[in-house]
Amino acid sequence: MTPIIPSSIHSPALQGRRIVITQATHQAPAFATLLEQWGAVPLLYPCIAIQPPGDPTSLDSSLRLAAQGGFDWLVLTSANAVRIVAQRLAALAIVPQRLSALRIAVVGAATARCVQEELGLEVAVAPHEEVAEGLADALEAVVRPGERILLPQSALARDVLRKRLTAIGASVHPVVAYETVRGEGGVDLPHLLAQRQVDAVTLASASAFRFLLERLTEEGGEPARLHSVCLACIGPITARAVQEAGFIPAVISVQQSLEGLATALADYFTRADRHSSQQTQVIP
């Protein structure tokens, strides 16, 4: 994995901040390292886990067909999808270069990097707007009617891409590449929230927030305590899930990357510190 390089200028606002990471166990260390480099104290509380589908038959069949020229496009919406595709190709003894004739489209710069690292393939379409809607907009401009699109995705994925691309005449084949389930382990978050020892909770997906609420409830915590901490979201979809549950996202990172989220957190706490200092009156 390519290491995340923090910005050259760090805000002191994250120094000592206790920030909860809800990413899957295999993803959290990169963000934890970044936050530590910025002076924060990362608290790991995995709310999701990524696992291959119980039956990979459909995915395997689709990948074999792709290697035989059965698709024109390969659309990948997350680094998780890329890694599972790479794993299944290896299990099937299919070298990734057999997919080189496909045009590859992705959501997000992180997914594009993962394609290059895990598959060694070039990405043809990676829109600036790092959500499914942004990718749909970009693909509508280049996909021709009748073109065949393989869409490996999460079992919880929204149906945006299939609907949008089918509407322009493309033949879209969605297949479950991985399942997103509730995570486990990590810090005792119910206790830390009760003791007011959390400054922020970071959320990279809507499913992470849903599973966060489930974990807190089942572990004897009080989800309402989340109202008193900074809820920091990557992207509008995650923020919408937080809002629909009755909470207010304090930070919404438009740049859908870990460094983008860290930067947004630093900006938030910088403003909070400035506001606090303005409210403080020094009495001689």
C-alpha positions as CSV (number, residue, x, y, z in Angstrom):
1,M,0.0,0.0,0.0
2,T,1.3,3.5,-0.8
3,P,1.8,5.4,2.4
4,I,-0.2,8.5,3.0
5,I,2.0,11.5,3.0
6,P,0.7,14.3,5.3
7,S,0.8,17.9,4.3
8,S,4.0,19.8,4.9
9,I,2.3,22.3,7.1
10,H,0.3,20.8,10.0
11,S,-2.2,22.7,12.1
12,P,-1.6,22.4,15.8
13,A,-5.4,22.1,16.2
14,L,-5.3,18.2,16.2
15,Q,-2.6,18.0,18.8
16,G,-3.8,15.7,21.6
17,R,-7.3,15.3,20.0
18,R,-8.8,11.9,20.7
19,I,-10.2,10.8,17.3
20,V,-12.2,7.6,16.8
21,I,-11.5,5.6,13.6
22,T,-14.5,3.5,12.5
23,Q,-12.8,2.0,9.4
24,A,-12.3,-1.8,9.0
25,T,-9.3,-3.2,10.8
26,H,-7.2,-3.7,7.7
27,Q,-7.9,0.0,6.6
28,A,-7.5,1.8,9.9
29,P,-3.7,1.7,10.4
30,A,-3.0,4.1,7.5
31,F,-5.4,6.7,8.9
32,A,-4.1,6.2,12.4
33,T,-0.6,6.8,11.3
34,L,-1.6,10.0,9.5
35,L,-3.5,11.3,12.6
36,E,-0.5,10.5,14.8
37,Q,1.8,12.5,12.5
38,W,-0.6,15.4,12.9
39,G,-0.4,15.0,16.7
40,A,-3.8,13.4,17.3
41,V,-4.5,10.3,19.4
42,P,-6.3,7.7,17.2
43,L,-8.8,5.4,18.8
44,L,-9.6,2.3,16.8
45,Y,-13.2,1.1,16.9
46,P,-13.9,-0.9,13.7
47,C,-17.6,-0.5,12.8
48,I,-17.3,-2.4,9.5
49,A,-15.6,-5.5,8.2
50,I,-15.1,-6.4,4.6
51,Q,-15.4,-10.0,3.5
52,P,-15.7,-11.9,0.2
53,P,-19.2,-13.1,-0.8
54,G,-20.2,-16.4,0.7
55,D,-20.5,-17.8,-2.8
56,P,-18.0,-16.2,-5.3
57,T,-19.4,-18.2,-8.2
58,S,-21.1,-15.2,-9.9
59,L,-18.0,-12.9,-9.4
60,D,-15.7,-15.6,-10.7
61,S,-17.8,-16.3,-13.8
62,S,-17.9,-12.6,-14.5
63,L,-14.2,-12.2,-14.2
64,R,-13.6,-15.2,-16.5
65,L,-15.9,-13.6,-19.0
66,A,-14.1,-10.3,-18.7
67,A,-10.8,-12.0,-19.4
68,Q,-12.3,-13.4,-22.5
69,G,-13.4,-10.1,-23.9
70,G,-17.0,-10.3,-22.7
71,F,-17.1,-6.7,-21.4
72,D,-16.1,-3.3,-22.6
73,W,-15.8,-1.5,-19.2
74,L,-14.8,-2.4,-15.7
75,V,-16.3,0.0,-13.1
76,L,-14.9,-0.1,-9.6
77,T,-16.4,2.1,-6.9
78,S,-14.0,1.4,-4.0
79,A,-10.6,0.1,-3.1
80,N,-12.3,-2.8,-1.4
81,A,-13.8,-3.9,-4.7
82,V,-10.4,-3.6,-6.4
83,R,-8.7,-5.8,-3.7
84,I,-11.4,-8.5,-3.9
85,V,-11.2,-8.5,-7.7
86,A,-7.4,-8.9,-7.5
87,Q,-7.8,-11.8,-5.0
88,R,-10.3,-13.6,-7.1
89,L,-8.2,-13.2,-10.3
90,A,-5.3,-14.7,-8.4
91,A,-7.5,-17.6,-7.2
92,L,-8.6,-18.2,-10.8
93,A,-5.0,-18.0,-12.1
94,I,-6.0,-15.1,-14.4
95,V,-3.3,-12.4,-14.7
96,P,-4.7,-8.9,-14.5
97,Q,-3.2,-8.0,-17.8
98,R,-5.9,-10.1,-19.5
99,L,-8.3,-7.3,-18.5
100,S,-6.1,-4.6,-20.1
101,A,-8.5,-4.3,-23.1
102,L,-11.2,-3.0,-20.8
103,R,-11.6,0.6,-20.1
104,I,-11.6,1.1,-16.3
105,A,-13.6,3.7,-14.5
106,V,-13.4,4.4,-10.7
107,V,-14.8,6.5,-7.9
108,G,-12.0,8.4,-6.2
109,A,-8.3,8.9,-6.4
110,A,-7.7,6.3,-3.7
111,T,-9.5,3.7,-5.8
112,A,-7.5,4.7,-8.9
113,R,-4.2,4.2,-6.9
114,C,-5.4,0.8,-5.8
115,V,-6.1,-0.2,-9.4
116,Q,-2.6,0.6,-10.3
117,E,-1.1,-1.0,-7.2
118,E,-3.2,-4.2,-7.1
119,L,-3.9,-4.8,-10.8
120,G,-1.2,-2.9,-12.6
121,L,-3.8,-1.4,-15.0
122,E,-4.5,2.1,-16.1
123,V,-7.6,4.0,-15.2
124,A,-9.5,5.7,-18.1
125,V,-12.2,7.6,-16.1
126,A,-11.8,9.0,-12.6
127,P,-14.1,12.1,-12.1
128,H,-13.3,14.9,-9.8
129,E,-16.6,14.4,-8.0
130,E,-15.8,11.3,-5.9
131,V,-19.3,9.8,-5.6
132,A,-21.3,7.4,-7.7
133,E,-23.3,10.3,-9.2
134,G,-20.1,12.0,-10.3
135,L,-18.9,8.8,-12.0
136,A,-22.3,8.3,-13.6
137,D,-22.1,11.9,-15.1
138,A,-18.6,11.1,-16.5
139,L,-19.6,7.8,-18.0
140,E,-22.7,9.1,-19.6
141,A,-20.4,11.3,-21.7
142,V,-18.3,8.4,-23.0
143,V,-20.2,5.1,-22.8
144,R,-22.0,4.2,-26.0
145,P,-25.4,2.3,-26.2
146,G,-24.9,-1.4,-26.1
147,E,-21.5,-1.4,-24.4
148,R,-21.1,-4.0,-21.7
149,I,-20.2,-2.9,-18.2
150,L,-19.0,-5.1,-15.4
151,L,-19.8,-3.6,-12.0
152,P,-18.3,-5.5,-9.0
153,Q,-19.5,-3.8,-5.9
154,S,-20.6,-4.2,-2.3
155,A,-23.8,-6.1,-1.4
156,L,-24.9,-2.8,0.2
157,A,-24.1,-0.6,-2.8
158,R,-26.6,2.0,-4.0
159,D,-28.2,1.3,-7.3
160,V,-27.2,4.7,-8.9
161,L,-24.7,3.5,-11.5
162,R,-26.8,0.6,-12.8
163,K,-29.9,2.8,-13.2
164,R,-28.1,5.7,-14.8
165,L,-26.0,3.6,-17.3
166,T,-28.9,1.3,-18.2
167,A,-30.9,4.4,-19.0
168,I,-28.4,5.4,-21.7
169,G,-28.5,2.0,-23.3
170,A,-25.5,0.3,-21.7
171,S,-25.7,-3.3,-20.7
172,V,-24.8,-3.3,-17.0
173,H,-23.8,-6.4,-15.1
174,P,-23.7,-5.7,-11.4
175,V,-22.2,-8.5,-9.3
176,V,-21.5,-8.7,-5.5
177,A,-17.8,-8.6,-5.0
178,Y,-17.8,-8.2,-1.2
179,E,-20.0,-8.0,1.8
180,T,-19.9,-5.2,4.4
181,V,-20.7,-6.5,7.8
182,R,-20.4,-5.1,11.3
183,G,-16.9,-4.9,12.8
184,E,-15.8,-5.8,16.3
185,G,-13.1,-5.1,18.8
186,G,-11.2,-1.9,19.4
187,V,-11.5,0.6,22.3
188,D,-14.3,0.7,24.8
189,L,-16.2,3.5,23.1
190,P,-19.3,3.5,25.3
191,H,-17.0,4.1,28.3
192,L,-14.9,6.8,26.5
193,L,-18.0,8.7,25.4
194,A,-19.5,8.5,28.9
195,Q,-16.3,9.9,30.3
196,R,-16.2,12.6,27.6
197,Q,-12.8,11.3,26.4
198,V,-13.6,11.6,22.7
199,D,-13.2,14.7,20.6
200,A,-14.3,13.3,17.2
201,V,-15.6,10.3,15.4
202,T,-14.7,9.8,11.8
203,L,-17.0,8.1,9.3
204,A,-16.0,7.1,5.8
205,S,-19.3,5.5,4.8
206,A,-23.0,5.4,5.6
207,S,-22.7,1.7,6.6
208,A,-20.0,2.6,9.1
209,F,-22.4,5.0,10.8
210,R,-25.2,2.5,10.9
211,F,-23.0,-0.1,12.4
212,L,-21.6,2.4,14.9
213,L,-25.1,3.0,16.3
214,E,-25.7,-0.8,16.4
215,R,-22.4,-1.4,18.2
216,L,-22.9,1.3,20.8
217,T,-26.5,0.1,21.5
218,E,-25.5,-3.5,21.9
219,E,-22.4,-2.7,24.0
220,G,-24.5,-0.8,26.5
221,G,-23.6,2.7,25.3
222,E,-25.8,5.6,24.6
223,P,-25.8,6.8,21.0
224,A,-27.2,10.1,22.1
225,R,-23.7,10.9,23.5
226,L,-22.6,11.3,19.9
227,H,-24.4,14.6,19.8
228,S,-21.6,16.0,22.0
229,V,-18.7,15.1,19.8
230,C,-17.6,16.1,16.3
231,L,-19.0,13.7,13.7
232,A,-16.6,14.0,10.7
233,C,-17.8,12.5,7.5
234,I,-16.2,11.7,4.1
235,G,-18.6,12.9,1.4
236,P,-22.2,13.9,1.2
237,I,-23.7,10.3,1.2
238,T,-22.2,9.6,4.6
239,A,-23.3,13.0,5.9
240,R,-26.8,12.3,4.7
241,A,-27.0,9.1,6.6
242,V,-25.9,10.9,9.8
243,Q,-28.5,13.6,9.3
244,E,-31.3,11.1,8.6
245,A,-30.5,9.5,11.9
246,G,-31.1,12.8,13.7
247,F,-27.4,13.8,14.1
248,I,-25.5,16.8,12.8
249,P,-22.2,16.2,10.9
250,A,-19.8,18.8,12.1
251,V,-17.3,18.1,9.4
252,I,-18.0,17.0,5.8
253,S,-14.8,16.4,3.8
254,V,-15.4,17.2,0.1
255,Q,-12.1,15.7,-0.7
256,Q,-12.9,12.0,-0.3
257,S,-9.6,10.9,1.1
258,L,-8.1,10.3,4.5
259,E,-5.8,13.3,4.2
260,G,-8.8,15.4,3.1
261,L,-10.7,14.3,6.2
262,A,-7.7,15.0,8.5
263,T,-7.4,18.5,6.9
264,A,-11.1,19.1,7.4
265,L,-10.8,18.1,11.0
266,A,-7.9,20.4,11.6
267,D,-9.8,23.3,10.0
268,Y,-12.8,22.5,12.3
269,F,-10.8,22.4,15.5
270,T,-8.9,25.5,14.5
271,R,-12.1,27.4,14.1
272,A,-13.4,25.9,17.4
273,D,-10.2,27.0,19.2
274,R,-10.4,30.5,17.8
275,H,-14.1,30.8,18.8
276,S,-13.3,29.6,22.3
277,S,-10.4,32.1,22.7
278,Q,-12.7,34.9,21.6
279,Q,-15.3,33.9,24.2
280,T,-12.7,33.8,27.0
281,Q,-12.4,37.1,29.0
282,V,-9.3,37.7,30.9
283,I,-10.1,39.4,34.2
284,P,-7.1,41.4,35.7
